[in-house]
Amino acid sequence: AIVDRAVAVASVEGLEGVTIGRLAGDLQMSKAGVIGHFGTKEVLQLSAIAAANRIFAVEVWRPNRHLEPGLARLEAVCESWVSYLERGVFPGGCFITAASSEFDGRPGLVRDEVRRSALLWRRTLAEEARVAREAGDLPQDADPELIAFQIGAIALATNEAIQLLGDENAGAGSRAWRRAPS
């Protein structure tokens, strides 16, 4: 319950908004009861990141992991990612997007974990694009790293359009990536 609440708070207010006092109040617990499970705010933040990553995997990767690697799976994962954003799985939008913006210039273990999460996902997308290129589903000169970057950029823009701009058509716009030149 503590980690679930931390994830919900962090998705809206950032990981810095996750405080022992805030969670204790929200969950009607003592501060000692919250800190006793984690020891430090940093460990609590790291636990929230791990939980958010598990939720992302359940929502975006797992529904498609059975598909043959390559373009079909890449497209299915992108569709699941857009759906995840549209459905507001986290109250504040994509957790890692928010955490990335919050911690991109800060040193420390929390930044390192957010970075690790973002890099793992980018490598996953690039590998799917690489397999698609090798299978002939993408042009031989297609750059898998660039494709992963572009997909990530579209997801970031989609999250912003949904969360900040209230754009009800953001999902449709993001799905146009398949028609965009690489």
Buried (B, 14 or more C-beta within 10 A) or exposed (E): EBBEBBBBBBBEBBBEBBBBEBBBEBBEBEBEBBBEEBEEBBBBBBBBBBBBBEBBEEBBBEBBEEBEBBBBBBBBBBBBBBBBBBEEBBBBBBBBBBBBBBBEEEEEEBBEBBBEBBEEBBEBBBBBBBBBBEEEBBEEEBBBEEBBBBBBEBBBBBBBBBBEEEBEEBBEBBBEBEEEEB
